[in-house]
C-alpha cells in the first residue's frame, strides 16, 4: 500500500478480488493455498533469518525449522479438505452443508511469528475462497512486505487476482483499527490489547489468549525423557512460543533427581537464592511487567541482562519458585528460555497448584503432563480450564500440531471464554467458512406425539 492509498481503498481492492475468487473450483482454491505454503517452504532459510533479524527476537535456526515444518504440516492438514460447494451430506438427517467464504479477513500479525502466522492465515483464507489483508507488527514490517510480494507473485502465476493478499505498509494503531472495522472478519494473533481491540471492532473476531503453560511430571514418568522434552518446549525459538512450558511441577522426593536430568539435557540450574532473585528482578523489574529487553533472547544473552554467567549453548535457565500464583512472579509467562520448577506432594495438589498459576496468568491456554497413568491425565484435563492438554510431548513444539499427534496444525491458539476468546482450540480453515444448511423433510415425523419425548 503506497502512502496515497487509504485503508478504505485497500479494503475495497481486497473485496473486489474476493468477489472474483468466490466461485472458483475446489482445485483452484487448493492451488492458491498450496502456493502460499510452498513459497514459505522453499524460502524457509531466507524468511527465517529475516524474521529473527528484523524483530531482533528468537532463534534463526528455529525460525527456519518453523517455516519448513509449519508450511508442510498446514498444507498436509488442509489439502484433502473440501471447502467448495457441498462439503457434507447428512443422509440420516436429510441435510446438506454448503461451504461459503467469509469475505475479506483482516489478519493482525504478531512480532513473535511474522512469517508462519501470515502464511497460515493466507493458506486458510484462500483455501476457503476469502481474501486477506495483513496488519504487520511494527517490528516486522519488512517481513510482511516481502511475504505479500511473494504471495502475490505466486497467485499471479495461476491467473488469480493478486489483491487476494494485501498488507498495510504504514503501520499505526489507527490504520489497524480502521482495517478491522472495514473488513468482514478479524483474526487477531498478538497481545491482549490488540485482541481486545479486535473484539471491539464491531466485526466477528477470532482472537487468542495469553499463554503460561504449566507442566506436571507424574511419579511414574521417565524423568530423563520428561526433562528433555520440557527443555525442548521451553527453549524453542528462544522461548517466544506461547505454548512453551513455563513452570514444571515435580514430585518432591524426585526434585533433586529431576534437576540432575535437567542439567544433563542442557539446562542451567540456579541454586543460589541471591542469583534466583536476580533472575526474578531481571525478568520482572520491581514485580512489574516482563522486561521487554529480554524477550526472545537465548539463555546466554538472557543471563547477561539478568546479571548471571550462563554457559554458551545452554537451553534454558532453570530456577525454583518460592511460591505459586501471585506469590511469585516467576510463575508468570516468560518470553525467554527461563523455566520455573516447584515441588508437589500429591498429584492432586500438584494439579491444584497448576490451576492457581493459570488463574494468575494463562487461563484457557494449555498444560502439559508427563505420565503413564491415564486416570491422572484425565484428572488434570478435567480440573484445568485449558483448551489443550499435551501428553508426554514437548508442548512448545507439538501443541500447535505435529506429525506425532492429532492437534490441528495452526499458528493461532484459542483459549475459549477462560481467556476471553470466542473459540477454544486450534484455529483451522473451518473457522474461515460460512455454512449454508439445506434441510429436506423426513418421510415421517420422528416425534408425532410430544409425549414420546418423555418416555
ZAFI-308965 format. One record per residue (C-alpha): x, y, z; residue number from 1; residue in one letter. Coordinates in steps of 0.1 Angstrom, whole numbers, plus 5000, padded with zeros to 4 digits. Example, Ala and Ser with C-alpha at 12.3 -4.5 7.8 and 13.67 -1.06 7.14 Angstrom:
ZAFI-308965
@x=5123	y=4955	z=5078	baza=1	guvex=A
@x=5137	y=4989	z=5071	baza=2	guvex=S
***
This chain:
ZAFI-308965
@x=5000	y=5000	z=5000	baza=1	guvex=X
@x=5015	y=5033	z=4990	baza=2	guvex=X
@x=5012	y=5064	z=5012	baza=3	guvex=X
@x=4985	y=5077	z=4989	baza=4	guvex=X
@x=4964	y=5045	z=4993	baza=5	guvex=X
@x=4939	y=5047	z=5021	baza=6	guvex=X
@x=4928	y=5018	z=5042	baza=7	guvex=X
@x=4894	y=5021	z=5027	baza=8	guvex=X
@x=4908	y=5018	z=4992	baza=9	guvex=X
@x=4928	y=4988	z=5002	baza=10	guvex=X
@x=4898	y=4970	z=5016	baza=11	guvex=X
@x=4878	y=4979	z=4985	baza=12	guvex=X
@x=4905	y=4963	z=4964	baza=13	guvex=X
@x=4905	y=4932	z=4986	baza=14	guvex=X
@x=4868	y=4928	z=4984	baza=15	guvex=X
@x=4868	y=4932	z=4947	baza=16	guvex=X
@x=4894	y=4905	z=4944	baza=17	guvex=X
@x=4875	y=4882	z=4968	baza=18	guvex=X
@x=4843	y=4886	z=4947	baza=19	guvex=X
@x=4862	y=4873	z=4917	baza=20	guvex=X
@x=4875	y=4844	z=4937	baza=21	guvex=X
@x=4843	y=4835	z=4955	baza=22	guvex=X
@x=4832	y=4809	z=4929	baza=23	guvex=X
@x=4864	y=4792	z=4919	baza=24	guvex=X
@x=4866	y=4755	z=4918	baza=25	guvex=X
@x=4880	y=4733	z=4946	baza=26	guvex=X
@x=4911	y=4727	z=4925	baza=27	guvex=X
@x=4917	y=4764	z=4921	baza=28	guvex=X
@x=4913	y=4771	z=4958	baza=29	guvex=X
@x=4937	y=4743	z=4966	baza=30	guvex=X
@x=4962	y=4756	z=4941	baza=31	guvex=X
@x=4962	y=4790	z=4957	baza=32	guvex=X
@x=4965	y=4776	z=4993	baza=33	guvex=X
@x=4993	y=4752	z=4983	baza=34	guvex=X
@x=5012	y=4780	z=4966	baza=35	guvex=X
@x=5011	y=4801	z=4998	baza=36	guvex=X
@x=5026	y=4773	z=5019	baza=37	guvex=X
@x=5051	y=4761	z=4993	baza=38	guvex=X
@x=5067	y=4795	z=4988	baza=39	guvex=X
@x=5074	y=4797	z=5025	baza=40	guvex=X
@x=5088	y=4762	z=5025	baza=41	guvex=X
@x=5110	y=4769	z=4995	baza=42	guvex=X
@x=5123	y=4802	z=5011	baza=43	guvex=X
@x=5125	y=4790	z=5047	baza=44	guvex=X
@x=5161	y=4799	z=5052	baza=45	guvex=X
@x=5157	y=4834	z=5039	baza=46	guvex=X
@x=5125	y=4841	z=5057	baza=47	guvex=X
@x=5135	y=4825	z=5090	baza=48	guvex=X
@x=5167	y=4846	z=5092	baza=49	guvex=X
@x=5149	y=4878	z=5081	baza=50	guvex=X
@x=5123	y=4872	z=5108	baza=51	guvex=X
@x=5149	y=4868	z=5136	baza=52	guvex=X
@x=5170	y=4898	z=5124	baza=53	guvex=X
@x=5142	y=4923	z=5118	baza=54	guvex=X
@x=5123	y=4915	z=5151	baza=55	guvex=X
@x=5155	y=4910	z=5170	baza=56	guvex=X
@x=5139	y=4881	z=5187	baza=57	guvex=X
@x=5141	y=4843	z=5186	baza=58	guvex=X
@x=5164	y=4818	z=5170	baza=59	guvex=X
@x=5173	y=4819	z=5133	baza=60	guvex=X
@x=5177	y=4781	z=5132	baza=61	guvex=X
@x=5144	y=4775	z=5149	baza=62	guvex=X
@x=5126	y=4800	z=5128	baza=63	guvex=X
@x=5139	y=4783	z=5097	baza=64	guvex=X
@x=5127	y=4750	z=5111	baza=65	guvex=X
@x=5093	y=4765	z=5119	baza=66	guvex=X
@x=5089	y=4778	z=5083	baza=67	guvex=X
@x=5096	y=4744	z=5069	baza=68	guvex=X
@x=5076	y=4723	z=5094	baza=69	guvex=X
@x=5045	y=4746	z=5097	baza=70	guvex=X
@x=5042	y=4751	z=5059	baza=71	guvex=X
@x=5043	y=4713	z=5054	baza=72	guvex=X
@x=5020	y=4705	z=5083	baza=73	guvex=X
@x=4994	y=4731	z=5074	baza=74	guvex=X
@x=4993	y=4721	z=5037	baza=75	guvex=X
@x=4991	y=4684	z=5046	baza=76	guvex=X
@x=4962	y=4691	z=5071	baza=77	guvex=X
@x=4941	y=4710	z=5046	baza=78	guvex=X
@x=4950	y=4697	z=5011	baza=79	guvex=X
@x=4922	y=4670	z=5011	baza=80	guvex=X
@x=4896	y=4690	z=5029	baza=81	guvex=X
@x=4865	y=4700	z=5009	baza=82	guvex=X
@x=4858	y=4738	z=5011	baza=83	guvex=X
@x=4838	y=4744	z=4979	baza=84	guvex=X
@x=4802	y=4736	z=4972	baza=85	guvex=X
@x=4785	y=4707	z=4991	baza=86	guvex=X
@x=4810	y=4696	z=5017	baza=87	guvex=X
@x=4788	y=4673	z=5037	baza=88	guvex=X
@x=4757	y=4651	z=5030	baza=89	guvex=X
@x=4740	y=4641	z=5063	baza=90	guvex=X
@x=4718	y=4613	z=5050	baza=91	guvex=X
@x=4704	y=4604	z=5084	baza=92	guvex=X
@x=4691	y=4640	z=5088	baza=93	guvex=X
@x=4682	y=4647	z=5052	baza=94	guvex=X
@x=4705	y=4677	z=5051	baza=95	guvex=X
@x=4733	y=4692	z=5030	baza=96	guvex=X
@x=4761	y=4715	z=5042	baza=97	guvex=X
@x=4774	y=4740	z=5016	baza=98	guvex=X
@x=4806	y=4760	z=5022	baza=99	guvex=X
@x=4807	y=4797	z=5016	baza=100	guvex=X
@x=4835	y=4822	z=5021	baza=101	guvex=X
@x=4835	y=4849	z=5048	baza=102	guvex=X
@x=4848	y=4877	z=5026	baza=103	guvex=X
@x=4878	y=4899	z=5035	baza=104	guvex=X
@x=4897	y=4888	z=5065	baza=105	guvex=X
@x=4919	y=4913	z=5085	baza=106	guvex=X
@x=4948	y=4895	z=5100	baza=107	guvex=X
@x=4967	y=4911	z=5128	baza=108	guvex=X
@x=5003	y=4897	z=5129	baza=109	guvex=X
@x=5024	y=4893	z=5160	baza=110	guvex=X
@x=5061	y=4902	z=5162	baza=111	guvex=X
@x=5069	y=4867	z=5176	baza=112	guvex=X
@x=5057	y=4849	z=5145	baza=113	guvex=X
@x=5059	y=4873	z=5115	baza=114	guvex=X
@x=5062	y=4846	z=5087	baza=115	guvex=X
@x=5043	y=4815	z=5096	baza=116	guvex=X
@x=5012	y=4833	z=5111	baza=117	guvex=X
@x=5005	y=4853	z=5079	baza=118	guvex=X
@x=5013	y=4821	z=5059	baza=119	guvex=X
@x=4987	y=4802	z=5080	baza=120	guvex=X
@x=4961	y=4829	z=5077	baza=121	guvex=X
@x=4966	y=4832	z=5040	baza=122	guvex=X
@x=4965	y=4795	z=5034	baza=123	guvex=X
@x=4933	y=4790	z=5054	baza=124	guvex=X
@x=4918	y=4821	z=5038	baza=125	guvex=X
@x=4925	y=4812	z=5002	baza=126	guvex=X
@x=4915	y=4775	z=5007	baza=127	guvex=X
@x=4881	y=4788	z=5017	baza=128	guvex=X
@x=4879	y=4815	z=4989	baza=129	guvex=X
@x=4885	y=4846	z=5011	baza=130	guvex=X
@x=4909	y=4875	z=5007	baza=131	guvex=X
@x=4933	y=4885	z=5034	baza=132	guvex=X
@x=4949	y=4918	z=5045	baza=133	guvex=X
@x=4978	y=4918	z=5069	baza=134	guvex=X
@x=4984	y=4943	z=5096	baza=135	guvex=X
@x=5020	y=4937	z=5105	baza=136	guvex=X
@x=5037	y=4944	z=5138	baza=137	guvex=X
@x=5059	y=4975	z=5138	baza=138	guvex=X
@x=5089	y=4952	z=5144	baza=139	guvex=X
@x=5082	y=4930	z=5113	baza=140	guvex=X
@x=5071	y=4955	z=5086	baza=141	guvex=X
@x=5097	y=4944	z=5061	baza=142	guvex=X
@x=5090	y=4907	z=5067	baza=143	guvex=X
@x=5053	y=4913	z=5059	baza=144	guvex=X
@x=5061	y=4933	z=5028	baza=145	guvex=X
@x=5083	y=4906	z=5014	baza=146	guvex=X
@x=5057	y=4879	z=5022	baza=147	guvex=X
@x=5029	y=4899	z=5005	baza=148	guvex=X
@x=5051	y=4903	z=4974	baza=149	guvex=X
@x=5059	y=4866	z=4973	baza=150	guvex=X
@x=5023	y=4856	z=4978	baza=151	guvex=X
@x=5011	y=4879	z=4951	baza=152	guvex=X
@x=5037	y=4867	z=4927	baza=153	guvex=X
@x=5026	y=4831	z=4933	baza=154	guvex=X
@x=4989	y=4840	z=4928	baza=155	guvex=X
@x=4996	y=4858	z=4895	baza=156	guvex=X
@x=5012	y=4826	z=4881	baza=157	guvex=X
@x=4977	y=4810	z=4883	baza=158	guvex=X
@x=4959	y=4840	z=4870	baza=159	guvex=X
@x=4943	y=4847	z=4903	baza=160	guvex=X
@x=4937	y=4883	z=4915	baza=161	guvex=X
@x=4969	y=4895	z=4932	baza=162	guvex=X
@x=4948	y=4916	z=4956	baza=163	guvex=X
@x=4936	y=4885	z=4973	baza=164	guvex=X
@x=4966	y=4892	z=4995	baza=165	guvex=X
@x=4974	y=4927	z=5007	baza=166	guvex=X
@x=4992	y=4943	z=5036	baza=167	guvex=X
@x=4993	y=4976	z=5054	baza=168	guvex=X
@x=5027	y=4993	z=5048	baza=169	guvex=X
@x=5022	y=5023	z=5071	baza=170	guvex=X
@x=5017	y=5007	z=5105	baza=171	guvex=X
@x=4997	y=5025	z=5131	baza=172	guvex=X
@x=4970	y=5018	z=5156	baza=173	guvex=X
@x=4946	y=5040	z=5137	baza=174	guvex=X
@x=4951	y=5021	z=5104	baza=175	guvex=X
@x=4949	y=4987	z=5121	baza=176	guvex=X
@x=4917	y=4998	z=5138	baza=177	guvex=X
@x=4902	y=5010	z=5106	baza=178	guvex=X
@x=4912	y=4978	z=5088	baza=179	guvex=X
@x=4894	y=4957	z=5114	baza=180	guvex=X
@x=4863	y=4978	z=5112	baza=181	guvex=X
@x=4861	y=4977	z=5074	baza=182	guvex=X
@x=4869	y=4940	z=5069	baza=183	guvex=X
@x=4843	y=4912	z=5072	baza=184	guvex=X
@x=4862	y=4892	z=5098	baza=185	guvex=X
@x=4892	y=4897	z=5121	baza=186	guvex=X
@x=4918	y=4872	z=5131	baza=187	guvex=X
@x=4940	y=4887	z=5158	baza=188	guvex=X
@x=4972	y=4869	z=5169	baza=189	guvex=X
@x=4990	y=4891	z=5193	baza=190	guvex=X
@x=4990	y=4907	z=5228	baza=191	guvex=X
@x=4959	y=4912	z=5249	baza=192	guvex=X
@x=4955	y=4949	z=5239	baza=193	guvex=X
@x=4953	y=4940	z=5202	baza=194	guvex=X
@x=4930	y=4911	z=5208	baza=195	guvex=X
@x=4907	y=4934	z=5228	baza=196	guvex=X
@x=4907	y=4959	z=5200	baza=197	guvex=X
@x=4897	y=4932	z=5176	baza=198	guvex=X
@x=4868	y=4922	z=5197	baza=199	guvex=X
@x=4858	y=4959	z=5200	baza=200	guvex=X
@x=4860	y=4964	z=5162	baza=201	guvex=X
@x=4823	y=4956	z=5156	baza=202	guvex=X
@x=4832	y=4927	z=5133	baza=203	guvex=X
@x=4833	y=4890	z=5141	baza=204	guvex=X
@x=4867	y=4883	z=5156	baza=205	guvex=X
@x=4889	y=4853	z=5163	baza=206	guvex=X
@x=4914	y=4863	z=5189	baza=207	guvex=X
@x=4939	y=4844	z=5212	baza=208	guvex=X
@x=4947	y=4845	z=5249	baza=209	guvex=X
@x=4979	y=4847	z=5268	baza=210	guvex=X
@x=5000	y=4816	z=5273	baza=211	guvex=X
@x=5015	y=4804	z=5305	baza=212	guvex=X
@x=5018	y=4766	z=5300	baza=213	guvex=X
@x=5020	y=4746	z=5332	baza=214	guvex=X
@x=5036	y=4712	z=5331	baza=215	guvex=X
@x=5034	y=4684	z=5357	baza=216	guvex=X
@x=5057	y=4653	z=5359	baza=217	guvex=X
@x=5039	y=4623	z=5374	baza=218	guvex=X
@x=5057	y=4599	z=5397	baza=219	guvex=X
@x=5057	y=4571	z=5371	baza=220	guvex=X
@x=5072	y=4593	z=5343	baza=221	guvex=X
@x=5106	y=4588	z=5329	baza=222	guvex=X
@x=5125	y=4617	z=5345	baza=223	guvex=X
@x=5151	y=4619	z=5318	baza=224	guvex=X
@x=5126	y=4619	z=5290	baza=225	guvex=X
@x=5104	y=4644	z=5307	baza=226	guvex=X
@x=5133	y=4668	z=5314	baza=227	guvex=X
@x=5145	y=4666	z=5278	baza=228	guvex=X
@x=5110	y=4673	z=5264	baza=229	guvex=X
@x=5102	y=4701	z=5288	baza=230	guvex=X
@x=5135	y=4718	z=5279	baza=231	guvex=X
@x=5129	y=4714	z=5242	baza=232	guvex=X
@x=5095	y=4731	z=5245	baza=233	guvex=X
@x=5108	y=4758	z=5268	baza=234	guvex=X
@x=5138	y=4767	z=5246	baza=235	guvex=X
@x=5124	y=4765	z=5211	baza=236	guvex=X
@x=5127	y=4799	z=5193	baza=237	guvex=X
@x=5144	y=4813	z=5225	baza=238	guvex=X
@x=5112	y=4808	z=5245	baza=239	guvex=X
@x=5089	y=4830	z=5223	baza=240	guvex=X
@x=5063	y=4803	z=5217	baza=241	guvex=X
@x=5031	y=4808	z=5237	baza=242	guvex=X
@x=5030	y=4770	z=5240	baza=243	guvex=X
@x=5064	y=4768	z=5256	baza=244	guvex=X
@x=5064	y=4752	z=5291	baza=245	guvex=X
@x=5068	y=4779	z=5318	baza=246	guvex=X
@x=5066	y=4761	z=5352	baza=247	guvex=X
@x=5071	y=4724	z=5358	baza=248	guvex=X
@x=5057	y=4706	z=5389	baza=249	guvex=X
@x=5078	y=4678	z=5402	baza=250	guvex=X
@x=5073	y=4651	z=5429	baza=251	guvex=X
@x=5090	y=4665	z=5459	baza=252	guvex=X
@x=5111	y=4633	z=5465	baza=253	guvex=X
@x=5123	y=4634	z=5429	baza=254	guvex=X
@x=5131	y=4671	z=5426	baza=255	guvex=X
@x=5169	y=4666	z=5431	baza=256	guvex=X
@x=5170	y=4638	z=5405	baza=257	guvex=X
@x=5149	y=4659	z=5381	baza=258	guvex=X
@x=5173	y=4688	z=5384	baza=259	guvex=X
@x=5202	y=4665	z=5376	baza=260	guvex=X
@x=5184	y=4654	z=5345	baza=261	guvex=X
@x=5177	y=4690	z=5336	baza=262	guvex=X
@x=5214	y=4697	z=5338	baza=263	guvex=X
@x=5223	y=4667	z=5316	baza=264	guvex=X
@x=5200	y=4679	z=5289	baza=265	guvex=X
@x=5213	y=4714	z=5287	baza=266	guvex=X
@x=5195	y=4733	z=5315	baza=267	guvex=X
@x=5215	y=4757	z=5337	baza=268	guvex=X
@x=5202	y=4753	z=5372	baza=269	guvex=X
@x=5204	y=4784	z=5395	baza=270	guvex=X
@x=5205	y=4772	z=5431	baza=271	guvex=X
@x=5219	y=4803	z=5449	baza=272	guvex=X
@x=5189	y=4823	z=5463	baza=273	guvex=X
@x=5206	y=4857	z=5456	baza=274	guvex=X
@x=5210	y=4847	z=5419	baza=275	guvex=X
@x=5174	y=4834	z=5418	baza=276	guvex=X
@x=5164	y=4869	z=5430	baza=277	guvex=X
@x=5185	y=4884	z=5401	baza=278	guvex=X
@x=5165	y=4862	z=5377	baza=279	guvex=X
@x=5133	y=4874	z=5393	baza=280	guvex=X
@x=5142	y=4910	z=5391	baza=281	guvex=X
@x=5158	y=4907	z=5357	baza=282	guvex=X
@x=5126	y=4893	z=5342	baza=283	guvex=X
@x=5101	y=4914	z=5361	baza=284	guvex=X
@x=5117	y=4945	z=5374	baza=285	guvex=X
@x=5100	y=4957	z=5406	baza=286	guvex=X
@x=5075	y=4928	z=5401	baza=287	guvex=X
@x=5061	y=4947	z=5372	baza=288	guvex=X
@x=5057	y=4938	z=5335	baza=289	guvex=X
@x=5081	y=4915	z=5317	baza=290	guvex=X
@x=5113	y=4932	z=5308	baza=291	guvex=X
@x=5110	y=4938	z=5271	baza=292	guvex=X
@x=5148	y=4939	z=5266	baza=293	guvex=X
@x=5149	y=4902	z=5274	baza=294	guvex=X
@x=5121	y=4889	z=5252	baza=295	guvex=X
@x=5133	y=4864	z=5226	baza=296	guvex=X
@x=5170	y=4863	z=5237	baza=297	guvex=X
@x=5188	y=4830	z=5241	baza=298	guvex=X
@x=5197	y=4817	z=5276	baza=299	guvex=X
@x=5233	y=4831	z=5275	baza=300	guvex=X
@x=5221	y=4866	z=5264	baza=301	guvex=X
@x=5193	y=4865	z=5289	baza=302	guvex=X
@x=5219	y=4858	z=5316	baza=303	guvex=X
@x=5239	y=4889	z=5307	baza=304	guvex=X
@x=5208	y=4911	z=5312	baza=305	guvex=X
@x=5199	y=4893	z=5344	baza=306	guvex=X
@x=5234	y=4896	z=5357	baza=307	guvex=X
@x=5245	y=4860	z=5359	baza=308	guvex=X
@x=5270	y=4840	z=5339	baza=309	guvex=X
@x=5253	y=4814	z=5318	baza=310	guvex=X
@x=5274	y=4790	z=5297	baza=311	guvex=X
@x=5271	y=4791	z=5259	baza=312	guvex=X
@x=5247	y=4766	z=5243	baza=313	guvex=X
@x=5225	y=4765	z=5274	baza=314	guvex=X
@x=5190	y=4756	z=5265	baza=315	guvex=X
@x=5173	y=4773	z=5295	baza=316	guvex=X
@x=5179	y=4789	z=5328	baza=317	guvex=X
@x=5161	y=4769	z=5355	baza=318	guvex=X
@x=5151	y=4781	z=5389	baza=319	guvex=X
@x=5128	y=4770	z=5418	baza=320	guvex=X
@x=5099	y=4793	z=5426	baza=321	guvex=X
@x=5093	y=4804	z=5462	baza=322	guvex=X
@x=5055	y=4801	z=5458	baza=323	guvex=X
@x=5027	y=4796	z=5433	baza=324	guvex=X
@x=5003	y=4820	z=5417	baza=325	guvex=X
@x=5006	y=4856	z=5428	baza=326	guvex=X
@x=5032	y=4846	z=5455	baza=327	guvex=X
@x=5060	y=4846	z=5429	baza=328	guvex=X
@x=5062	y=4865	z=5396	baza=329	guvex=X
@x=5084	y=4836	z=5383	baza=330	guvex=X
@x=5050	y=4817	z=5379	baza=331	guvex=X
@x=5041	y=4841	z=5351	baza=332	guvex=X
@x=5047	y=4837	z=5313	baza=333	guvex=X
@x=5084	y=4844	z=5305	baza=334	guvex=X
@x=5091	y=4850	z=5268	baza=335	guvex=X
@x=5127	y=4839	z=5270	baza=336	guvex=X
@x=5142	y=4805	z=5280	baza=337	guvex=X
@x=5137	y=4805	z=5317	baza=338	guvex=X
@x=5119	y=4776	z=5334	baza=339	guvex=X
@x=5105	y=4776	z=5369	baza=340	guvex=X
@x=5103	y=4744	z=5390	baza=341	guvex=X
@x=5081	y=4737	z=5420	baza=342	guvex=X
@x=5077	y=4705	z=5441	baza=343	guvex=X
@x=5044	y=4688	z=5449	baza=344	guvex=X
@x=5034	y=4661	z=5474	baza=345	guvex=X
@x=5002	y=4645	z=5460	baza=346	guvex=X
@x=4993	y=4646	z=5423	baza=347	guvex=X
@x=4961	y=4663	z=5431	baza=348	guvex=X
@x=4979	y=4691	z=5450	baza=349	guvex=X
@x=5002	y=4695	z=5420	baza=350	guvex=X
@x=4973	y=4699	z=5397	baza=351	guvex=X
@x=4957	y=4724	z=5421	baza=352	guvex=X
@x=4989	y=4745	z=5420	baza=353	guvex=X
@x=4989	y=4744	z=5382	baza=354	guvex=X
@x=4954	y=4758	z=5384	baza=355	guvex=X
@x=4965	y=4785	z=5407	baza=356	guvex=X
@x=4992	y=4796	z=5383	baza=357	guvex=X
@x=4967	y=4796	z=5354	baza=358	guvex=X
@x=4943	y=4817	z=5374	baza=359	guvex=X
@x=4972	y=4842	z=5379	baza=360	guvex=X
@x=4980	y=4842	z=5341	baza=361	guvex=X
@x=4973	y=4820	z=5311	baza=362	guvex=X
@x=4939	y=4805	z=5319	baza=363	guvex=X
@x=4924	y=4788	z=5289	baza=364	guvex=X
@x=4956	y=4781	z=5270	baza=365	guvex=X
@x=4974	y=4748	z=5276	baza=366	guvex=X
@x=4990	y=4724	z=5301	baza=367	guvex=X
@x=5014	y=4695	z=5295	baza=368	guvex=X
@x=5016	y=4663	z=5315	baza=369	guvex=X
@x=5042	y=4636	z=5316	baza=370	guvex=X
@x=5025	y=4605	z=5329	baza=371	guvex=X
@x=5018	y=4568	z=5322	baza=372	guvex=X
@x=4986	y=4568	z=5342	baza=373	guvex=X
@x=4956	y=4576	z=5321	baza=374	guvex=X
@x=4935	y=4584	z=5351	baza=375	guvex=X
@x=4959	y=4612	z=5361	baza=376	guvex=X
@x=4959	y=4626	z=5326	baza=377	guvex=X
@x=4921	y=4627	z=5326	baza=378	guvex=X
@x=4921	y=4642	z=5361	baza=379	guvex=X
@x=4944	y=4671	z=5351	baza=380	guvex=X
@x=4924	y=4676	z=5319	baza=381	guvex=X
@x=4891	y=4678	z=5338	baza=382	guvex=X
@x=4904	y=4700	z=5365	baza=383	guvex=X
@x=4923	y=4726	z=5345	baza=384	guvex=X
@x=4905	y=4753	z=5325	baza=385	guvex=X
@x=4925	y=4749	z=5293	baza=386	guvex=X
@x=4920	y=4743	z=5256	baza=387	guvex=X
@x=4949	y=4718	z=5251	baza=388	guvex=X
@x=4965	y=4691	z=5272	baza=389	guvex=X
@x=4997	y=4679	z=5257	baza=390	guvex=X
@x=5007	y=4644	z=5270	baza=391	guvex=X
@x=5043	y=4631	z=5270	baza=392	guvex=X
@x=5055	y=4656	z=5244	baza=393	guvex=X
@x=5072	y=4690	z=5243	baza=394	guvex=X
@x=5042	y=4713	z=5244	baza=395	guvex=X
@x=5061	y=4742	z=5228	baza=396	guvex=X
@x=5067	y=4723	z=5196	baza=397	guvex=X
@x=5037	y=4700	z=5193	baza=398	guvex=X
@x=5006	y=4717	z=5208	baza=399	guvex=X
@x=5001	y=4737	z=5176	baza=400	guvex=X
@x=5000	y=4705	z=5155	baza=401	guvex=X
@x=5026	y=4678	z=5149	baza=402	guvex=X
@x=5031	y=4647	z=5128	baza=403	guvex=X
@x=5031	y=4628	z=5162	baza=404	guvex=X
@x=4997	y=4639	z=5175	baza=405	guvex=X
@x=4962	y=4649	z=5164	baza=406	guvex=X
@x=4962	y=4686	z=5173	baza=407	guvex=X
@x=4952	y=4707	z=5143	baza=408	guvex=X
@x=4982	y=4723	z=5126	baza=409	guvex=X
@x=4980	y=4761	z=5132	baza=410	guvex=X
@x=4997	y=4792	z=5144	baza=411	guvex=X
@x=4967	y=4806	z=5163	baza=412	guvex=X
@x=4955	y=4791	z=5195	baza=413	guvex=X
@x=4922	y=4800	z=5210	baza=414	guvex=X
@x=4917	y=4800	z=5248	baza=415	guvex=X
@x=4879	y=4799	z=5250	baza=416	guvex=X
@x=4859	y=4820	z=5274	baza=417	guvex=X
@x=4885	y=4814	z=5301	baza=418	guvex=X
@x=4909	y=4836	z=5280	baza=419	guvex=X
@x=4882	y=4860	z=5268	baza=420	guvex=X
@x=4883	y=4844	z=5234	baza=421	guvex=X
@x=4854	y=4835	z=5210	baza=422	guvex=X
@x=4868	y=4800	z=5204	baza=423	guvex=X
@x=4887	y=4773	z=5222	baza=424	guvex=X
@x=4912	y=4751	z=5203	baza=425	guvex=X
@x=4934	y=4755	z=5173	baza=426	guvex=X
@x=4924	y=4778	z=5145	baza=427	guvex=X
@x=4917	y=4759	z=5113	baza=428	guvex=X
@x=4904	y=4765	z=5078	baza=429	guvex=X
@x=4869	y=4757	z=5092	baza=430	guvex=X
@x=4869	y=4790	z=5111	baza=431	guvex=X
@x=4871	y=4807	z=5077	baza=432	guvex=X
@x=4839	y=4794	z=5063	baza=433	guvex=X
@x=4802	y=4802	z=5065	baza=434	guvex=X
@x=4780	y=4771	z=5062	baza=435	guvex=X
@x=4746	y=4771	z=5044	baza=436	guvex=X
@x=4725	y=4742	z=5057	baza=437	guvex=X
@x=4698	y=4727	z=5034	baza=438	guvex=X
@x=4671	y=4707	z=5052	baza=439	guvex=X
@x=4647	y=4683	z=5034	baza=440	guvex=X
@x=4616	y=4669	z=5051	baza=441	guvex=X
@x=4617	y=4634	z=5067	baza=442	guvex=X
@x=4593	y=4609	z=5052	baza=443	guvex=X
@x=4578	y=4606	z=5087	baza=444	guvex=X
@x=4579	y=4628	z=5118	baza=445	guvex=X
@x=4603	y=4614	z=5144	baza=446	guvex=X
@x=4581	y=4629	z=5171	baza=447	guvex=X
@x=4545	y=4626	z=5160	baza=448	guvex=X
@x=4534	y=4629	z=5196	baza=449	guvex=X
@x=4553	y=4652	z=5220	baza=450	guvex=X
@x=4545	y=4628	z=5249	baza=451	guvex=X
@x=4570	y=4604	z=5233	baza=452	guvex=X
@x=4599	y=4627	z=5243	baza=453	guvex=X
@x=4594	y=4620	z=5280	baza=454	guvex=X
@x=4594	y=4582	z=5277	baza=455	guvex=X
***
